[in-house]
């Protein structure tokens, strides 16, 4: 697995290079001191993985990933802050490491990157199509889409209902709706989006999921009935 280390701090680059020696199949192809240098290198050379800092002069790590064309390398962000975690995971990265990086977390991140590469090579649907990331207080938490029952708008928040618990996240309902794939979820009310395969039955102007009642608004009813294919 070929890798490029991109960080404007020489000590950070040296530390990552040292951590990389723990992984037998990880080969450092280059070390770059800024994102522009890395961009030009990646135009000429194909690599599997980027160990990428975020806050760099002229071009950030986030901007670098957005500027790369198709067939981007797998990315592990390495940064001093957790402020960019949501933006990072929106770019389908393998992991997000906060410096100083513990050796066990580095190895775990490399394992995730390796799995993503194998997924790409075998033409399997990307892992991020199977889960979403949410900000739960100060933690960025991964939720499997299959575990989500429905989402409920609550003012400036969205409540994600699951079988055993729920999460309240500070995000616009429209944004949450866009992140839940239409193949699995459907909007049934201005305040509710439900998982189609979790619906138990319809009754009295609504539906029931795991014993919980969710209303269906008239404006969404026709589309909903068409989707569930009632006979």
RAWO-V267005 format. One record per run of one state. SS is the DSSP state (@ for helix, = for strand, . for the rest). FROM is the first residue (numbers start at 1). TO is the last residue. Records with the same first field share a line. If there is no record, write none. Layout:
BEGIN
SS=FROM-TO + FROM-TO
END
This chain:
BEGIN
.=1-1 + 7-9 + 21-26 + 33-34 + 45-48 + 53-60 + 68-73 + 80-84 + 91-94 + 99-102 + 122-126 + 130-130 + 137-138 + 155-156 + 163-165 + 170-172 + 180-184 + 190-191 + 199-200 + 204-205 + 210-211 + 216-217 + 229-231
==2-6 + 27-32 + 49-52 + 74-79 + 95-98 + 131-136 + 139-144 + 148-154 + 157-162 + 166-169 + 185-189 + 192-195 + 201-203 + 206-209 + 212-215
@=10-20 + 35-44 + 61-67 + 85-90 + 103-121 + 127-129 + 145-147 + 173-179 + 196-198 + 218-228
END
